[in-house]
Amino acid sequence: MPHLELHGLEKRFGATRAVQALSLSVEKGELIGLLGPSGCGKTTTLRMIGGLMPATEGRILVAGRDVTALPPHKRDMGIVFQNYALFPHMDVAGNLAFGLEMRKVSAAEREERVRRALAMVRLESFAKRKPRELSGGQQQRVALARALVIEPSILLLDEPLSNLDANLREEMRNEIRDIQQRLGITAVFVTHDQAEALAICDRIAVMRLGVLEQLGTPFEIYERPANEFVAGFVGRVNRAAGVRLAQGRVQLGDVVLNGTGDAPPGPVTIMIRPHRIGLGGAPQEGDGWNSATGTVTRRTFVGDLLSIEVAVGPATLLVEQHSFAGAPGPAPGEAVRLSWRAEDTLVFPRTLPT
C-alpha cells in the first residue's frame, strides 16, 4: 500500500483551477519532488496535503486512512516552510519543544527529543540562541529539526532552500537527503530548481498550470521527457522549429536529421541538449547520428565550460564543451562541424513558441 495517495485532488479559486485532478502515490520512505515554475500549483498541492488549505475536490490518504477533512495537527506531518517561520521570542530549544508541548509530551521526553533533533542537524551548542542570532543556514536547520522532532510519518518541505546562497543550498540539500534516508521518512519536496529536484528526489512530478505533466525518476524526466514543456523546463536545451517529414525524419532548414518521438508529419519542435553536441572531428555516419555544419556566432568562457553559439541554417545551436588550458575554442566567424546522437534529438509536436 502506498504511504501517501492523492486521488483527483483539485483546488479552485473562483473560476481559476490552481490544481486540476491531480492523482499520484508516494511509497513509504520515498522522497518525491513537486517541480514547476511559479504558479504551477506545487505549493498549493503541498498545503492541501498538510491540511493548511482545504481541497475543493479529491481525497488524501495516509497509510490507507482518509485525512482529507482532518486539521493539520491530526495528520501526523511535519512541515518546513520557505521562510522558516521560527518564533522570534523563543530560543532554538523552545522552538523545537513547542510542537511537543501542544501534543502533551512529558517534559523529560521533550528534553530528550529536542536534544536528539539538534544533534541530527548538528546544532547541539545553539539550543539557547534566538533565531536572530543564527545564520540563514542555521535557521534552516532549526526549521528542519522542528519538523522532525514530532516524529511525523510524512515530511513536507516548501522550497526550503530558496533563501540560501548557492554553496549553502547545495550543502543543505545533501543534508536533507541524508537525514530523510537515514530516518526512512516519506517526504514531499516542493521546488522550482531543477538541479535540486534531480539531485535528491527519488521521483519528480513536473507540474504546469495545475496539471501533472510527467511523473518519473530523475533519469526518466531528463532523458525521456513526455512533452515539449518538460524537455524545456528540466535542464538546458536548444529549441528550434522544424518539420517532421513523411518518412519519419525531421528537417531543420536545409538539414535533414534523425530524431526520436512519434510526432506526426508537420510542424515540430526539435530539442537538443547543448552538452550532447560534439564539436569538430570526423562526421559520424549512419541513422544513429546527426551532423551539420555551421558558423560560430559567439564564444563565451564560463570557467569550466566553453559556451559556443553556432548558426545552423535558420537556427542557433548552443554547444557546451569542457574548457582546456591553452585551448580557447573556435572564434566567431569560424566554420565548424557539429555531430550528435539521433537519440539526443528530441522531437515533439509544436505546442509552445520556439
C-alpha positions, 0 to 999 in steps of 0.5 A: 500500500502506498504511504501517501495517495492523492486521488483527483485532488483539485483546488479552485479559486473562483473560476481559476483551477490552481490544481486540476485532478491531480492523482499520484502515490508516494511509497513509504520512505520515498522522497518525491519532488513537486517541480514547476515554475511559479504558479504551477500549483506545487505549493498549493498541492503541498498545503492541501496535503498538510491540511493548511488549505482545504481541497475543493475536490479529491481525497488524501490518504495516509497509510490507507486512512482518509485525512482529507477533512482532518486539521493539520495537527491530526495528520501526523506531518511535519512541515518546513516552510520557505521562510522558516517561520521560527518564533522570534521570542523563543530560543532554538530549544523552545522552538523545537519543544513547542510542537511537543508541548501542544501534543502533551509530551512529558517534559523529560521526553521533550528534553530528550527529543529536542536534544536528539533533533539538534544533534541530527542537524548538528546544532547541539551548542545553539539550543539557547540562541534566538533565531536572530542570532543564527545564520540563514543556514542555521535557521534552516536547520532549526526549521528542519529539526522542528519538523522532525522532532514530532516524529511525523510519518510524512515530511513536507518541505516548501522550497526550503532552500530558496533563501540560501546562497548557492554553496549553502543550498547545495550543502543543505540539500545533501543534508536533507537527503541524508537525514530523510534516508537515514530516518526512512521518512516519506517526504514531499519536496516542493521546488522550482530548481531543477538541479535540486529536484534531480539531485535528491528526489527519488521521483519528480512530478513536473507540474504546469498550470495545475496539471501533472505533466510527467511523473518519473525518476530523475533519469526518466524526466531528463532523458525521456521527457513526455512533452515539449514543456518538460524537455524545456523546463528540466535542464538546458536545451536548444529549441528550434522549429522544424518539420517532421517529414513523411518518412519519419525524419525531421528537417531543420532548414536545409538539414535533414536529421534523425530524431526520436518521438512519434510526432506526426508529419508537420510542424515540430519542435526539435530539442537538443541538449547543448552538452550532447553536441560534439564539436569538430572531428570526423562526421559520424555516419549512419541513422544513429547520428546527426551532423551539420555544419555551421558558423560560430556566432559567439564564444563565451568562457564560463570557467569550466565550460566553453559556451559556443553559439553556432548558426545552423541554417535558420537556427542557433545551436548552443554547444557546451564543451569542457574548457582546456588550458591553452585551448580557447575554442573556435572564434566567431566567424569560424566554420565548424562541424557539429555531430550528435546522437539521433537519440539526443534529438528530441522531437515533439509536436509544436505546442509552445513558441520556439 
